Amino acid sequence: MRLACGPRVVVTGASRGIGKALATELTARGARVVLVARSAETLEKLAAELGGEACPADLTDATVIEPLVRTIEASGPIDVLVNNAGVDLAGDLVALSSPAIAGLVDLNLTAPILLSRAVLPGMRTRGHGSIVNVSSMAGTNALPGLAPYSASKAGLSHFTAGLRADLKGTSITTTLVQIGAVESTMIESVRSHPPARRAFGRLERMRLSVDLDPDVVVQAVADAIERDKRHVRLPKRAALFPLIVETPRRLTEFLLAGVKP
């Protein structure tokens, strides 16, 4: 999808981090961005800077998602949906609170599924669209102290594969972004849990993990949207892990060749 042609792109989790940087890069490439996050004041300031639209919303509340999409579509089509919003949670499972676990699953997994469901009718009517799901290497590599987080990201990755199967034969594409640790306060929060910190340290010494530059991630995601790429896997040195997990999905895709969705 050519961003220079001005497609309308919805970016969730756009008030900070990767979401904010991605919205800025997409705008620079010509896209019209719609920013979604909980922080209304921060979001409106960024929207003013980028010439975009601010749509504050708490995506952990499933009841707001369909009204949110209807509100956005009232001003124009959604050409690209970037499900970037997410939260980390590190700690021994029995020490984590039930509300914290439920909130993580709601934001990391349920919200992307419901948002995708809500935008698909419009995309099907128009005959084109793109859904980008920002997952994590944690969805393939099980590390101590990250069980709920890893499960939510594994679910998002597999959902993307199932969605791709549903959309077979259409002009609606999917992109799965699987990234490792990014230089941010989030990764520092994860490393505050000693077992997770030791696990990351081991992988770093084996040169299988490295803190990613956010700009590298943003450029790769923007390029993937423009080129309709199915996957973004960073760091490349660790790409073997998601490739192995992807093997049965691709095998199933091959076995179902010719079967109409």
C-alpha positions as CSV (number, residue, x, y, z in Angstrom):
1,M,0.0,0.0,0.0
2,R,1.6,3.3,-1.1
3,L,1.7,5.6,1.9
4,A,2.5,8.5,-0.5
5,C,-1.1,8.2,-1.7
6,G,-2.4,9.2,1.7
7,P,-4.1,6.1,3.1
8,R,-5.9,6.5,6.4
9,V,-4.0,4.6,9.1
10,V,-5.3,3.8,12.6
11,V,-2.4,3.3,15.1
12,T,-3.3,2.1,18.6
13,G,-1.0,2.8,21.5
14,A,0.0,5.9,19.7
15,S,0.7,8.2,22.6
16,R,4.2,6.9,23.3
17,G,7.0,4.5,22.3
18,I,6.8,2.6,19.1
19,G,3.2,3.7,18.4
20,K,4.1,7.4,18.6
21,A,7.3,6.9,16.5
22,L,5.4,4.9,13.9
23,A,2.6,7.4,13.6
24,T,5.3,10.1,13.0
25,E,7.0,8.0,10.4
26,L,3.8,7.1,8.6
27,T,2.8,10.8,8.5
28,A,6.2,11.7,7.0
29,R,5.6,9.1,4.3
30,G,2.3,10.6,3.4
31,A,-0.3,8.7,5.4
32,R,-3.2,10.3,7.3
33,V,-3.0,9.0,10.9
34,V,-5.7,8.3,13.4
35,L,-4.2,8.0,16.9
36,V,-5.8,5.8,19.6
37,A,-4.7,5.6,23.2
38,R,-6.0,6.3,26.7
39,S,-4.2,9.6,27.3
40,A,-6.4,12.2,25.7
41,E,-4.2,15.2,26.4
42,T,-1.0,13.6,25.1
43,L,-2.9,12.1,22.1
44,E,-4.5,15.4,21.0
45,K,-1.1,17.2,21.3
46,L,0.5,14.6,19.0
47,A,-2.4,14.7,16.6
48,A,-2.0,18.5,16.3
49,E,1.7,18.1,15.6
50,L,1.1,15.5,12.9
51,G,-2.1,16.9,11.4
52,G,-3.8,13.7,12.3
53,E,-6.9,12.8,14.4
54,A,-7.0,11.9,18.1
55,C,-9.5,9.2,19.3
56,P,-8.9,8.6,23.0
57,A,-10.2,5.2,24.1
58,D,-9.5,2.5,26.7
59,L,-9.1,-0.6,24.6
60,T,-9.3,-2.9,27.6
61,D,-13.1,-2.1,27.6
62,A,-14.5,-4.3,24.9
63,T,-17.7,-2.3,24.7
64,V,-15.9,0.8,23.3
65,I,-14.3,-0.9,20.3
66,E,-17.2,-1.0,17.8
67,P,-18.4,2.5,18.7
68,L,-14.8,3.7,18.3
69,V,-14.5,2.2,14.8
70,R,-17.8,3.6,13.8
71,T,-16.7,7.1,15.0
72,I,-13.4,6.8,13.0
73,E,-15.2,5.6,9.9
74,A,-17.7,8.4,10.0
75,S,-14.8,10.7,9.0
76,G,-13.4,8.4,6.3
77,P,-12.3,4.9,5.5
78,I,-9.8,2.9,7.5
79,D,-7.2,1.6,5.0
80,V,-4.7,0.3,7.6
81,L,-5.2,-0.9,11.2
82,V,-2.0,-1.1,13.3
83,N,-2.7,-3.0,16.5
84,N,0.3,-1.8,18.4
85,A,-1.2,-1.1,21.9
86,G,0.2,-3.5,24.5
87,V,1.3,-3.8,28.1
88,D,4.0,-5.9,29.8
89,L,3.7,-7.9,33.0
90,A,6.7,-9.6,34.7
91,G,6.7,-11.7,37.8
92,D,6.0,-15.1,39.3
93,L,2.5,-16.1,38.2
94,V,1.1,-16.6,41.7
95,A,2.3,-13.1,42.7
96,L,0.5,-11.4,39.8
97,S,-3.0,-10.0,40.5
98,S,-6.0,-11.3,38.6
99,P,-7.0,-7.8,37.4
100,A,-3.5,-7.2,36.0
101,I,-3.5,-10.5,34.1
102,A,-7.0,-9.9,32.8
103,G,-6.1,-6.3,31.7
104,L,-3.0,-7.6,29.9
105,V,-5.0,-10.2,27.9
106,D,-7.8,-7.6,27.2
107,L,-5.3,-5.2,25.7
108,N,-2.7,-7.5,24.1
109,L,-5.1,-10.0,22.6
110,T,-8.8,-9.3,22.8
111,A,-8.6,-5.7,21.6
112,P,-6.7,-6.6,18.4
113,I,-9.2,-9.4,17.6
114,L,-12.2,-7.1,18.2
115,L,-10.7,-4.2,16.3
116,S,-9.9,-6.4,13.4
117,R,-13.4,-7.8,13.5
118,A,-14.8,-4.2,13.5
119,V,-12.8,-2.9,10.6
120,L,-13.2,-5.9,8.2
121,P,-16.7,-5.1,6.9
122,G,-15.5,-1.7,5.6
123,M,-12.4,-3.1,4.1
124,R,-14.3,-5.9,2.4
125,T,-16.8,-3.4,1.0
126,R,-14.0,-1.3,-0.4
127,G,-12.0,-4.3,-1.6
128,H,-8.8,-3.5,0.1
129,G,-7.1,-3.0,3.4
130,S,-4.3,-4.0,5.7
131,I,-4.1,-5.2,9.3
132,V,-0.8,-5.0,11.1
133,N,-0.4,-6.9,14.5
134,V,2.6,-6.0,16.6
135,S,3.5,-9.2,18.5
136,S,6.7,-10.2,20.2
137,M,9.5,-12.8,20.1
138,A,8.1,-13.6,23.6
139,G,5.3,-15.3,21.7
140,T,7.7,-18.0,20.5
141,N,10.4,-17.9,23.2
142,A,9.1,-18.9,26.6
143,L,11.1,-17.0,29.3
144,P,10.6,-17.2,33.1
145,G,8.4,-14.6,34.6
146,L,6.6,-13.7,31.4
147,A,3.9,-16.5,31.2
148,P,0.8,-14.3,30.7
149,Y,2.6,-11.8,28.4
150,S,4.1,-14.6,26.3
151,A,0.7,-16.3,26.1
152,S,-1.0,-13.1,24.9
153,K,1.6,-12.5,22.2
154,A,1.6,-16.2,21.1
155,G,-2.2,-15.8,20.8
156,L,-1.9,-12.7,18.7
157,S,0.6,-14.3,16.4
158,H,-1.6,-17.3,15.8
159,F,-4.7,-15.1,15.4
160,T,-2.9,-13.3,12.6
161,A,-2.3,-16.6,10.8
162,G,-5.9,-17.6,11.2
163,L,-7.0,-14.2,10.0
164,R,-4.8,-14.6,7.0
165,A,-6.5,-17.9,6.2
166,D,-9.9,-16.2,6.5
167,L,-8.8,-13.5,4.1
168,K,-7.4,-15.8,1.5
169,G,-8.4,-14.7,-2.0
170,T,-9.2,-11.1,-1.0
171,S,-7.1,-8.0,-1.3
172,I,-6.9,-7.5,2.4
173,T,-3.5,-8.2,3.7
174,T,-2.0,-9.0,7.2
175,T,1.4,-8.2,8.6
176,L,2.7,-9.9,11.7
177,V,5.5,-8.0,13.5
178,Q,7.5,-10.1,15.9
179,I,10.2,-8.1,17.7
180,G,12.5,-8.7,20.6
181,A,13.5,-6.3,23.3
182,V,13.3,-2.7,22.3
183,E,15.2,0.1,24.0
184,S,12.4,1.4,26.3
185,T,11.0,1.7,29.8
186,M,9.0,-1.5,29.1
187,I,12.0,-3.7,28.7
188,E,13.5,-2.2,31.9
189,S,10.2,-3.1,33.7
190,V,10.5,-6.7,32.4
191,R,14.1,-6.9,33.6
192,S,13.2,-5.8,37.0
193,H,12.1,-9.4,37.6
194,P,15.4,-11.3,38.4
195,P,14.6,-14.6,36.5
196,A,13.6,-12.7,33.4
197,R,16.7,-10.5,33.7
198,R,18.9,-13.6,34.0
199,A,17.2,-15.2,31.0
200,F,17.8,-12.1,28.8
201,G,21.4,-12.0,30.0
202,R,22.0,-15.6,28.8
203,L,20.5,-14.9,25.4
204,E,22.5,-11.7,25.1
205,R,25.7,-13.6,25.9
206,M,24.8,-16.1,23.2
207,R,24.2,-13.1,20.8
208,L,20.6,-14.2,20.3
209,S,19.1,-11.1,21.8
210,V,19.9,-7.4,21.5
211,D,18.0,-4.3,22.5
212,L,16.5,-3.0,19.3
213,D,16.7,0.7,18.2
214,P,13.1,1.9,18.0
215,D,13.9,3.7,14.8
216,V,14.9,0.4,13.2
217,V,11.6,-1.2,14.2
218,V,9.6,1.7,13.0
219,Q,11.3,1.8,9.6
220,A,10.8,-1.9,9.2
221,V,7.1,-1.8,10.0
222,A,6.5,1.2,7.7
223,D,8.3,-0.6,4.9
224,A,6.2,-3.7,5.5
225,I,3.0,-1.7,5.1
226,E,4.2,-0.2,1.9
227,R,5.3,-3.6,0.5
228,D,2.5,-5.7,1.9
229,K,5.0,-8.0,3.7
230,R,3.6,-10.8,5.7
231,H,6.2,-10.7,8.5
232,V,8.6,-8.4,10.2
233,R,11.1,-10.3,12.4
234,L,13.7,-8.5,14.5
235,P,16.4,-8.9,15.5
236,K,17.3,-10.9,12.4
237,R,19.8,-13.0,14.5
238,A,16.8,-14.5,16.3
239,A,14.5,-14.9,13.3
240,L,15.0,-18.7,13.4
241,F,12.7,-19.0,16.5
242,P,9.5,-17.5,14.9
243,L,10.4,-19.3,11.6
244,I,10.3,-22.6,13.3
245,V,6.9,-21.8,15.0
246,E,5.6,-20.6,11.6
247,T,6.4,-24.0,9.9
248,P,3.2,-25.9,10.8
249,R,1.1,-22.8,9.8
250,R,2.8,-22.6,6.4
251,L,2.4,-26.4,6.0
252,T,-1.3,-26.2,6.7
253,E,-1.6,-23.3,4.3
254,F,0.1,-25.5,1.6
255,L,-2.2,-28.5,2.4
256,L,-5.3,-26.3,2.1
257,A,-4.3,-24.8,-1.2
258,G,-7.3,-24.6,-3.4
259,V,-9.8,-24.7,-0.5
260,K,-12.0,-21.7,-0.5
261,P,-12.3,-19.9,2.9
